[in-house]
Amino acid sequence: MKQSTYLIPTLRDIPSGADIVSHQLMLRAGLIRQSAAGVYSFLPLGWRVLRKVEQIVREEMDRSGAQEMLMPSIQPAELWKESGRWEAYGEELMRVTDRHNREFALGPTHEEVITSIVRDDVRSYKELPMTLYQIQTKFRDERRPRFGVLRGREFLMKDAYSFDKDFEGLDESYEKMYTAYNSIFSRLGLNFRAVIADSGAMGGKDTHEFMVLSNVGEDTIAYSDASDFAANIEIAPVNASYDKPDEAAGELREVETPEQRTIEEVSRFLDVKPEKCIKSILFMADNEPVLLLVRGDHEANEIKLKHELNAETVEMATEQQTKEILGSVPGFIGPAGVPAELNVYADHAVEYIVNGVCGANKEKFHLLNVNPERDFSVTAFKDLRSIQEGDPSPDGRGVIHFKEGIEVGHVFKLGTKYSEALGAEYLNDQGKAKPIVMGSYGIGVSRTVAAVIEENYDENGIVWPACVSPFDVHLIAINVKQEEQRSLAEKIYGTLQARGTEVLYDDRPERAGVKFKDADLIGIPLRVQVGKKASEGFVELKHRKTGEVEEVHVDELSDVLEKCQQ
């Protein structure tokens, strides 16, 4: 491909609003351009990279025995209503109405569609197991699209769905996909971990996220320093032990705490440690109020609360709801004297508080010397806080550390959630109808491109791994006005193309400095520079990653390049 006629609109300056390296470099190297917030066009260079990632995904999926297909992006609302997700999925679901006022969703995922297909076309146990997949554009109305293609409203995704007779079969299908994902991300050269995660709006249990370790990830991974344990902090179990202070219970007292709302403010005002405070948060779980208690130095975990209650939705109560239910406002609420019908759930650490502090359910007042059981009742003590650095690892080996991560893949065991809702059944060997057991497996193809860049760049630009580089070789005629250079470059270009090498040939009438800066920015692994020694048949071969330069005669160039690409 000749660069003079190839669309690569490189930029020298960092575009405003591009906060992370991958976003900056994808814009500067001419891989993408923004059409709207969270919506990007992949330009020719970016499209070639996207296809390389896509091909690796496709090869490993095919190797696992999965079958590729393609489903529509526009999905009828009826299917989503059958599954119960039309409302439960939330505001991220893009909803549209056609000219006949029929409702549709722009697919963020395809559980409903694929389940309806299998429901209509698979009848017997003899047709199972089966795994189907597609690589297709998805849509999610992100509240805050950011970080370029890492958090977009339109993105390319590989989604696969397994169908089995029973849960033992699902375990096997899940393991195949888990293995395939490990192969995909290993082939891409990514530093990743498979971590225990929450299934979110997907439903189901037993799920892992494949996270690329990064300094700019949107998720935080809790991992052990002495084992392979890793989990998203949203779901990581806490296995800490607590000691109860050896002190007598004091008299319950009400004290005025004007404008002291946060744990930090209250603890400083009353001169008590945060761990002596009880943080009280009112949630609405499927529209029913629930009061959650955690120790003042801990963070409440609404994901764990959602799982504990087996709720579809859990949201923090509004100030108005808090006033109506507890008679006060956030910052001054607590478990003492709450309505008898209000369920109160507390983290295990709260049980060990003696003479604690909590809101008095009276604005500008708190209670001193609060003790569980004596002063308030708890429906149940559970693991309801987020894990912290320094906590013991849940597997009993080592302690927990945090690292940011970019989610590039997610695997779920859905069970019969969708097959039962949509009536997808098979006849077993005794002729009895049974619900099909399902799994769901996704890879963010476009966000994987950004994750690769986050791990492969330097101060000059992108440093592509060979497996996803848009071209194998960047051929540069330093001075195209010089006949010997242009002639030799054209000869090399034809030779490399004939042997199947993907070549980007910089034949532009630009200064050498401009060409070299663009070449560093674009980041193709091997660069062939045709310069002053062209008349003698010598060129320079530069390795983008190491900066190493070697002089090679044109007659040996093909063999040298072949060795470099092995």
C-alpha positions in Angstrom: 0.0 0.0 0.0 1.4 3.4 -1.0 1.3 5.9 1.8 0.8 8.8 -0.6 -2.7 7.6 -1.4 -3.5 5.9 2.0 -5.6 7.7 4.6 -3.4 8.1 7.6 -4.1 11.6 9.1 -1.4 11.7 11.7 -1.4 14.4 14.4 1.6 16.0 16.1 -0.3 17.3 19.2 -2.3 15.4 21.8 -6.0 16.0 21.1 -8.0 17.7 23.8 -10.2 15.3 25.8 -7.9 12.3 25.1 -6.9 11.4 28.7 -5.2 8.1 28.3 -2.3 6.9 26.1 -4.3 4.5 23.9 -6.9 7.2 23.0 -4.2 9.8 22.3 -2.2 7.4 20.1 -5.2 6.0 18.2 -6.1 9.6 17.3 -2.6 10.8 16.6 -1.6 7.7 14.5 -4.7 8.1 12.4 -6.4 4.9 13.5 -9.7 6.4 14.6 -11.8 9.5 14.4 -14.7 10.5 16.7 -18.2 11.0 15.2 -20.0 11.6 18.5 -19.4 11.0 22.1 -18.4 7.3 22.4 -18.9 6.7 18.7 -15.8 6.2 16.5 -14.9 5.4 12.9 -12.0 3.1 12.4 -9.9 4.5 9.6 -8.0 2.2 7.2 -4.9 1.7 9.5 -7.1 1.0 12.6 -9.4 -1.3 10.6 -6.4 -3.5 9.6 -5.5 -3.8 13.3 -9.1 -4.6 14.2 -9.2 -7.3 11.6 -6.0 -8.8 12.9 -7.4 -9.1 16.5 -10.7 -10.4 15.0 -8.8 -13.1 13.1 -7.0 -14.3 16.2 -10.3 -14.5 18.1 -11.9 -16.3 15.2 -9.2 -18.9 14.9 -9.3 -19.8 18.6 -13.1 -19.9 18.6 -13.2 -22.2 15.6 -10.5 -24.4 17.2 -12.7 -24.7 20.3 -15.5 -26.1 18.0 -17.7 -23.0 18.1 -19.7 -22.2 15.0 -19.7 -18.6 13.5 -23.0 -17.0 12.5 -24.4 -13.4 12.4 -27.5 -12.0 14.1 -29.3 -8.7 13.6 -28.4 -5.7 15.7 -32.0 -4.6 15.9 -33.9 -6.9 18.3 -37.7 -6.9 19.0 -38.7 -5.7 22.4 -40.9 -8.7 22.8 -37.9 -11.0 23.3 -36.4 -8.7 26.0 -39.8 -8.5 27.7 -40.0 -12.3 27.7 -36.6 -12.5 29.4 -37.5 -9.7 31.9 -34.6 -7.5 30.8 -36.5 -4.8 28.9 -36.7 -2.8 32.2 -34.0 -4.6 34.3 -31.2 -3.8 31.9 -31.6 -0.1 32.6 -30.8 3.1 30.8 -27.8 1.6 28.9 -30.3 -0.3 26.6 -30.8 1.8 23.5 -34.5 1.6 22.6 -36.0 2.6 19.2 -39.4 2.7 17.7 -40.2 2.0 14.0 -42.8 3.8 11.9 -45.5 1.4 13.1 -44.7 2.2 16.8 -43.2 -1.2 17.4 -40.4 -1.2 20.0 -36.9 -2.5 19.4 -33.5 -2.6 21.1 -30.2 -1.9 19.5 -28.4 -5.0 20.8 -25.9 -4.6 23.6 -25.7 -8.4 23.7 -27.7 -11.3 22.1 -28.9 -13.8 24.7 -32.5 -13.2 23.8 -32.1 -13.6 20.0 -29.8 -16.6 20.1 -32.1 -18.4 22.7 -35.1 -17.8 20.5 -33.3 -19.3 17.5 -32.3 -22.4 19.4 -35.7 -22.6 20.9 -37.3 -22.8 17.4 -34.7 -25.0 15.7 -33.2 -27.4 18.3 -35.4 -30.2 19.4 -33.4 -33.2 20.6 -30.6 -34.0 23.1 -28.8 -35.5 20.0 -28.2 -31.9 18.7 -26.5 -30.8 21.9 -23.9 -29.6 23.0 -23.6 -26.6 20.6 -21.7 -23.3 20.8 -22.5 -20.5 18.4 -20.7 -17.2 18.1 -20.6 -13.9 16.1 -18.4 -10.9 15.7 -20.7 -7.9 15.5 -21.3 -4.2 16.5 -23.0 -3.7 19.8 -24.7 -0.6 21.3 -24.8 0.6 24.9 -25.9 4.1 26.0 -23.1 4.7 28.4 -23.7 7.5 30.8 -20.1 8.7 30.5 -18.4 7.4 27.4 -14.7 8.0 27.8 -11.2 6.7 27.2 -11.8 6.4 23.5 -12.8 2.9 22.4 -12.4 1.5 25.9 -15.8 2.9 27.0 -17.8 3.6 23.8 -21.5 3.5 23.0 -20.9 1.5 19.8 -18.2 -1.2 19.7 -17.2 -4.4 18.1 -17.7 -7.5 20.2 -17.3 -11.3 19.8 -20.2 -12.9 21.7 -20.6 -16.7 22.0 -23.4 -18.8 23.5 -23.2 -22.5 24.6 -26.1 -24.9 24.8 -26.0 -28.1 26.9 -28.2 -30.8 28.2 -27.1 -30.3 31.8 -24.8 -28.4 34.1 -22.0 -31.0 33.8 -22.1 -30.2 30.1 -22.1 -26.5 30.8 -19.0 -26.9 32.9 -17.2 -28.5 29.9 -18.3 -25.8 27.5 -17.3 -23.1 30.0 -13.9 -24.7 30.4 -13.4 -24.8 26.6 -14.2 -21.1 26.3 -12.0 -20.3 29.3 -9.1 -22.1 27.6 -9.8 -20.4 24.3 -9.8 -17.0 26.0 -6.5 -17.7 27.6 -5.1 -18.7 24.2 -6.4 -15.5 22.5 -5.0 -13.1 25.0 -1.7 -15.0 25.3 -1.4 -14.8 21.5 -1.9 -11.1 21.7 0.9 -10.9 24.2 -1.2 -9.3 26.9 -0.4 -9.3 30.6 -3.8 -10.5 31.8 -5.5 -12.3 34.7 -8.8 -14.2 34.8 -10.6 -12.8 37.8 -13.7 -13.8 39.7 -16.4 -11.2 38.7 -20.1 -10.2 39.0 -22.5 -11.2 36.2 -24.4 -7.9 36.4 -27.3 -7.5 34.0 -26.3 -10.8 32.3 -27.6 -12.9 35.2 -26.3 -16.3 36.1 -23.5 -17.3 38.5 -19.9 -18.5 38.1 -18.3 -15.8 36.0 -14.8 -14.6 35.2 -13.5 -11.4 33.7 -10.3 -11.4 31.6 -8.5 -8.3 32.7 -5.4 -6.7 31.2 -3.3 -5.2 34.0 -2.9 -1.5 33.4 -2.5 1.8 35.2 -5.6 3.2 33.4 -8.1 0.4 33.8 -11.7 1.2 34.8 -11.9 -1.7 37.1 -9.8 -2.6 40.2 -8.5 -6.1 40.7 -7.9 -7.6 44.1 -5.1 -10.1 43.9 -3.0 -12.2 46.3 0.7 -11.7 46.6 1.2 -15.4 47.4 -1.2 -17.2 45.1 -3.1 -17.0 41.8 -6.3 -15.6 43.5 -7.7 -12.6 41.7 -11.2 -11.0 41.8 -12.9 -7.8 40.9 -13.2 -5.7 44.1 -16.9 -5.6 43.5 -17.2 -9.3 44.2 -14.0 -10.3 46.1 -15.0 -12.1 49.3 -13.7 -10.8 52.6 -12.2 -13.4 54.9 -11.1 -11.1 57.7 -11.4 -11.9 61.5 -12.3 -9.3 64.1 -11.8 -8.9 67.8 -14.3 -7.4 70.2 -12.9 -4.7 72.4 -12.9 -5.6 76.1 -14.9 -2.7 77.4 -18.2 -2.3 79.2 -21.2 -1.0 77.2 -21.8 2.6 77.9 -25.1 4.5 78.2 -26.7 5.4 74.9 -26.5 9.2 74.4 -27.7 11.6 71.8 -25.3 14.4 70.8 -25.6 17.3 68.5 -23.3 17.1 65.4 -24.2 20.1 63.2 -23.2 19.8 59.6 -21.1 16.7 60.4 -22.3 14.2 57.8 -19.4 12.1 56.6 -17.5 9.5 58.7 -14.4 11.6 58.5 -16.3 14.7 59.8 -18.1 12.8 62.5 -15.0 10.9 63.8 -13.0 14.1 63.9 -15.8 16.1 65.6 -16.4 13.5 68.3 -12.8 12.5 68.5 -13.4 8.8 67.8 -11.7 6.5 65.3 -13.6 5.7 62.1 -13.7 2.0 63.0 -15.9 2.9 66.0 -18.5 4.5 63.7 -21.3 2.7 61.9 -21.9 3.8 58.4 -25.6 3.5 57.6 -26.9 3.5 54.0 -30.5 3.1 52.8 -30.9 1.2 49.6 -34.0 0.3 47.5 -33.8 -3.4 46.6 -36.5 -4.1 43.9 -38.2 -1.0 45.3 -38.2 -2.3 48.9 -36.1 -0.4 51.5 -33.1 -2.1 53.1 -30.7 -0.5 55.5 -27.1 -1.6 55.1 -24.5 -1.2 57.9 -20.7 -1.3 57.6 -17.9 -0.1 59.8 -16.8 3.5 59.3 -13.4 2.6 57.8 -15.0 0.2 55.3 -16.9 0.7 52.0 -20.4 -0.7 51.6 -20.7 -3.1 48.7 -24.1 -2.9 47.0 -23.2 -5.8 44.6 -22.8 -8.1 47.5 -26.1 -6.8 48.9 -27.8 -7.4 45.6 -26.6 -11.0 45.6 -27.5 -11.6 49.2 -31.1 -10.4 48.6 -31.2 -12.1 45.2 -32.5 -8.8 43.9 -32.8 -7.6 40.3 -31.9 -4.0 41.1 -30.3 -2.3 44.1 -30.0 1.5 44.2 -29.2 4.0 46.9 -32.4 5.6 48.2 -33.0 9.2 47.3 -33.0 11.9 50.0 -36.8 12.1 49.8 -37.1 8.4 50.2 -34.8 8.5 53.2 -36.8 11.2 54.8 -40.1 9.3 54.3 -38.7 6.0 55.7 -36.3 7.1 58.4 -37.4 10.7 59.1 -34.0 12.1 58.5 -31.4 12.7 55.7 -28.3 10.8 54.6 -25.4 11.5 57.0 -27.7 11.4 60.1 -29.4 8.0 59.7 -28.8 4.9 61.8 -30.2 1.5 62.8 -31.5 2.5 66.2 -35.3 3.0 66.4 -36.0 2.2 62.7 -39.4 0.8 61.7 -39.9 -2.8 62.7 -40.6 -3.9 59.1 -37.4 -2.4 57.8 -34.8 -5.1 57.1 -31.3 -4.3 58.4 -28.3 -6.1 57.0 -24.8 -5.5 58.5 -21.3 -6.5 57.5 -19.6 -9.0 59.9 -17.3 -6.2 61.3 -20.3 -4.3 62.7 -21.1 -7.2 65.1 -17.8 -6.5 66.9 -18.3 -2.8 67.5 -18.6 -1.8 71.2 -19.8 1.7 72.1 -20.0 2.8 68.5 -21.3 6.0 66.9 -24.2 6.1 64.4 -26.8 8.6 63.0 -29.7 9.3 65.3 -32.3 9.5 62.5 -32.6 13.1 63.5 -30.9 15.8 61.4 -27.7 17.2 63.0 -27.6 14.5 65.7 -25.7 11.3 66.3 -25.8 8.5 69.0 -22.9 7.6 71.2 -22.3 4.2 72.8 -24.3 2.3 70.3 -24.1 -1.5 70.6 -25.5 -4.2 68.3 -28.4 -6.3 69.7 -28.8 -4.0 72.7 -29.7 -0.9 70.8 -30.7 -2.2 67.4 -31.6 -5.5 65.7 -30.0 -6.9 62.6 -31.7 -9.2 60.1 -28.4 -10.9 59.3 -24.7 -10.3 59.5 -23.1 -11.0 56.1 -20.0 -10.2 54.0 -21.2 -6.9 52.7 -18.2 -4.7 52.5 -15.6 -4.2 49.7 -12.2 -5.9 50.2 -9.3 -3.6 51.0 -5.6 -3.7 50.4 -3.9 -5.5 53.3 -6.9 -7.8 54.0 -6.0 -11.5 54.1 -6.5 -13.3 50.7 -9.8 -15.2 50.6 -8.0 -18.4 49.7 -5.9 -18.2 52.9 -2.6 -17.5 51.1 -1.0 -14.1 51.3 -2.5 -10.6 51.5 -4.5 -8.6 49.1 -3.1 -5.9 46.7 -4.9 -3.8 44.1 -4.1 -3.3 40.5 -6.1 -1.5 37.8 -7.4 -3.6 34.9 -9.0 -3.2 31.5 -11.7 -5.8 30.9 -11.3 -7.4 27.5 -13.3 -10.6 28.0 -16.1 -12.0 30.2 -17.4 -15.6 30.5 -20.7 -16.5 32.3 -22.5 -19.6 33.3 -26.1 -18.6 32.6 -27.7 -21.9 33.5 -31.4 -21.9 32.6 -32.2 -18.2 33.2 -32.9 -17.5 29.5 -34.0 -20.9 28.3 -36.8 -21.0 31.0 -37.9 -17.5 30.4 -38.1 -18.0 26.6 -39.1 -21.6 26.6 -36.0 -23.1 25.0 -36.3 -26.8 25.7 -35.0 -30.1 24.3 -36.3 -33.7 24.5 -34.0 -36.0 26.5 -33.4 -39.7 25.7 -36.7 -40.5 27.6 -38.7 -38.0 25.6 -39.1 -35.6 28.4 -38.8 -31.8 27.9 -35.9 -30.2 29.7 -34.7 -26.6 29.7 -31.4 -26.1 27.8 -28.5 -25.1 30.0 -26.6 -22.0 28.7 -23.4 -20.1 28.9 -22.4 -16.7 27.5 -18.9 -15.6 26.5 -17.9 -12.1 25.3 -14.7 -10.4 24.0 -14.5 -6.7 23.4 -12.6 -6.7 20.1 -12.3 -3.0 19.6 -11.4 -2.3 23.2 -8.7 -5.1 23.0 -7.0 -2.9 20.4 -6.7 -0.1 23.0 -5.5 -2.6 25.6 -2.8 -3.8 23.3 -1.6 -0.2 22.8 -1.7 0.5 26.5 0.9 -2.2 26.9 3.0 -1.4 23.8 4.1 2.2 23.3 7.0 4.5 24.0 7.5 8.3 24.0 7.5 8.3 20.2 4.3 6.3 19.5 2.8 2.9 19.2 5.1 -0.2 19.2 2.8 -2.9 17.6 3.3 -6.6 18.4 3.8 -8.4 15.0 0.6 -10.4 15.4 -1.7 -7.3 15.2 0.5 -4.8 13.4 -1.4 -3.1 10.5 1.5 -4.0 8.2 4.5 -6.3 8.4 7.0 -3.8 7.0 7.2 0.0 6.7 9.2 0.8 3.6 10.6 4.3 3.4 12.2 6.0 0.4 14.0 8.8 2.3 14.2 11.1 -0.8 11.8 10.1 -3.6 13.3 12.8 -5.8 16.5 10.9 -5.9 16.2 8.3 -8.8 18.4 5.5 -7.2 16.4 5.6 -4.0 13.0 5.7 -5.7 13.9 2.9 -8.1 15.3 0.6 -5.4 12.3 1.3 -3.1 9.9 0.4 -5.9 11.8 -2.8 -6.6 11.7 -3.8 -2.9 8.0 -2.9 -2.7 7.2 -5.2 -5.6 9.4 -8.1 -4.3 7.9 -8.0 -0.8 4.3 -7.8 -2.1 5.0 -10.8 -4.4 6.1 -12.9 -1.5 3.0 -12.0 0.5 4.5 -9.4 2.9 2.1 -6.7 3.9 4.0 -3.4 3.1 3.2 0.2 3.8 5.4 2.1 1.3 6.1 5.7 2.2 6.5 7.3 -1.2 5.5 10.8 -0.1 7.6 13.8 -1.2 8.1 14.7 2.5 11.2 15.5 4.5 13.0 12.6 6.1 12.2 13.9 9.6 8.5 13.9 8.9 8.6 10.4 7.6 10.6 9.1 10.5 8.2 10.7 13.1 5.2 9.3 11.3 6.8 5.8 11.2 7.6 5.9 14.9 4.0 7.1 15.7 2.4 4.4 13.5 4.7 1.7 15.1 5.1 -1.0 12.5 7.6 -3.5 13.9 10.1 -3.5 11.0 11.2 -0.4 9.0 13.3 -0.6 5.7 14.9 2.7 4.9 16.2 3.3 1.4 18.7 6.1 1.5 22.2 7.3 0.4 23.6 3.8 -0.2 20.8 2.9 -2.6 23.2 3.1 -5.6 25.3 0.3 -3.9 22.2 -1.8 -3.2 22.3 -1.3 0.6 19.3 -0.4 2.9 18.9 0.1 6.6 16.6 -2.3 8.6 15.3 -0.7 11.8 13.5 -2.6 14.6 10.8 -0.3 16.1 10.8 -1.9 19.5 14.6 -1.9 20.2 15.7 0.9 17.9 18.4 -1.4 16.6 19.6 -0.6 13.0 21.4 -2.9 10.7 22.7 -2.5 7.1 21.4 -5.1 4.7 22.1 -5.7 1.0 18.9 -5.8 -1.0 19.7 -9.3 -2.3 19.6 -10.6 1.3 16.7 -8.4 2.6 13.9 -11.0 2.0 15.7 -13.7 4.0 16.6 -11.2 6.8 13.0 -10.0 7.1 11.7 -13.6 7.1 14.0 -14.4 10.1 12.9 -11.3 11.9 9.2 -12.3 11.5 9.7 -15.8 12.9 
